[in-house]
Amino acid sequence: MLVMFMLQPVKGTRDFVGEEAIMLQFLIDVIRRTFERYGFTPLETPAFEYLELLTKKGGKDIEKEIYSFKDKSGRELGLRFDLTVPMARVVASKKLKKPFKRYQIGKVWRYDQPQAARWREFMQADIDIVGSASPLADLECIKPVVDIFKELGLDFFIKINNRKILESVVRSFGIEDITTAFRIIDKQDKIGWDEVRKELKKNFPDKDTDALIDTIKKNDLSVLLLDEEGERGLSELKELLDLGKIVGIDGFLRIDMSLVRGLEYYTGNVFEIMAGLDVSVGGGGRYDNLTEVIGGEKEPATGISIGVYRLLKVLQDKKFVPPKKKKVYVAPIGETRAEALQILDKLRANNITSEIDVMNRSLSKQLEATDADIVVIVGPKDLSNKQVTIRDMKTGKEEKVAIDKIIEEVIKL
């Protein structure tokens, strides 16, 4: 019984095997290629950080979700809950050329309640720009995401808002505890507006929270009475929308006044990617104070993150099939392993995915077991004529091919 328990993935984690692992790797490759096309360079950071760093500006909900522990020297550490805080540490600790544009694709951990499209261990694909306060930097983070989702053929949109606008609205109702109000409003996707209404009434019983909710739900920026900070946020949001129109992505951007983003370090424009799940498939925003909060110089910064496992689920739900690479199987017969290995080496040198039997099986067993598109049968009789037999596994058609023409013929098929 204990052995069976140990053979199961830990709650909230998962294995990727076979076709699912291939799909995951395909998705990572698409994301990485797109990020690099926009000039982002890779960054790798440790899976765990000092707990004090992780709790600096994550908010109370995140603090509860951090996997924390003490190492053998008694240091208090925690597994990273996102890729932004470790990146901010790097920026705060080093002299880097600005703008600093980086991407990172890696696993993060949150002790959340596992449910549909929510895991305790999951993968994020992040891009960030540090050093620019311009909404153009926000656009430069959003646009690659649009390219990725379009390449994958998905129906999606990106919710956008500016926290300064919502802060101004909340203050106009006499609420000063913005953090608590935002924490409640941010849960509306999970618990619904009725529960949000109850929690706001409970926390702010002497305020007109019903009117606050009605104002947010109207989603009409033109009727808002904003203070100076709110007007600044409105200007930032409008500039982002104007820039989006210039590059033709305005049709994917939707203003949503209820959008907060749960992490407290966000300061301006925020974004959230929706692609058919009940939860977002990613999001981000501007965080101009984070490097200062953790002990470095104040640096304007913005970024966006894709939830890779959630995006994978969207693709699986839509029965998406990634482009398949041609695969060749070299099948030696009898005492032909040396020649078969030489042929295999030439195929791989020409960047052709190929493998060989390592189980010492008969030809019939090899043909039965392989999932290759093409099989190169290497037999003694063919070799005496400096030939091999090539079989197209889709049609079953076979032909004799000169050894020095194998690469040419495989590429044709």
C-alpha positions, 0 to 999 in steps of 0.5 A: 500500500505504501509503495502504491502511494509513493508511485503517485505524483504528489497532490497538485503535481503531474507527469507529462509522458509521450504525446503530452510531453511532446505537445508541452515541448512544442508549446515551449518552443513556440513561446521561446521563439516568439519571445526571442524574436522580440529581443528578450534574452533568457534568464535563469534563477534558483527555484528557491529564495530567501523567504523574507524576499518572497514575502516582501510584496506578495500580499497576504494570500500569497504568503499563505501559499508559499512552500516554505522550509528551513535548510540544514543551516536554519535559513528560512527559504521558500520555493518561488511563487512566480518568476517576477520577484526573483527577476527583480532581485537580479535587477536590484543586485546587479548593474544591468543595461537598461532597458533590461528585457528578459524572458524566463520559462520555468516551474513555480509553486503555490500551496493552493487548492488543486482544481480544474486548471489549477496545480500546486506545481506549474510552469510560467513563461514570463517576459519583463522590461525593466527601465521604461515607464512608457506604455510602449513597454507594456505593449512590447510585452502584450504583443508577443503574447498575441502573436503566440495565441494567434499562431496556435489558432486560439480564440482569446482576448486580453482584459486590461485595466489600470490599478490607479483608476480603480484605486481612485474609484474605491477612494471616491467611496471613502474607502482608504484600505485599498489593499483589502478592497482589491483583495476582495474584488480580485476574487470575483472570478472565483466567488462571484459578485454576490459573495464579493458584495457580502465581503465588502459589506462585512469589511466596510459596513459604513460605506456604499459598497453596492454603489461601488460594485455597480460603478465597477460593473458598468465598465464605463470609463467616461462617467468616472469622477477621478482624482489626479492619480486616477486621471494619470492611470486613465491616460496610461490606459488610453495610450496603451489602447492607442498603441494597440490600435497602431499595431492592429491588436486593439480587437484583442484588448477589452477594458475590464474595470474589475481587473485587479491582479492579485499580487500587491506589487502591481502599480499601473496597467494590468492585463489578463489573458482569457482563452476559453477556460474559467480561469485566466491563461496568464496575465501581468502588468506594471510594477514600478516599485518592486525593485525598491521594495526589495532593497534596490533602486527604484526601477519602472518595470512591466511584464506578462506571464503565460500559464504554460500548463493552462495553455496546454489544457486549452490546446488539448481541449481543442484537440490541437495537434502540433506539426509532426517532425518526420521520423525515420527508423533504421531496422538492421537484419542479421549481422548488419548493425555496423552498417545500420549505425553508419546510416543512422549517423548520416541521418542524424547529421542531416538533422533527420529525427531517427532511431534504431532498434536496441532490443535485438528484435526481429524485423517483424517485431521492429515494424510492429513496434515503431511509430516512425514515418519511414523505415530504412531496412538494412539487410545483408542481401541489399548491402551486397548491392550497396542498397537498402530498402526504404518503406513508407509506413503510411502507404506500405510502399517499398523501394530499393535505394542506393546507400549514397542516395538515402538522405535524398530519398528520405527527404523526398518522402 
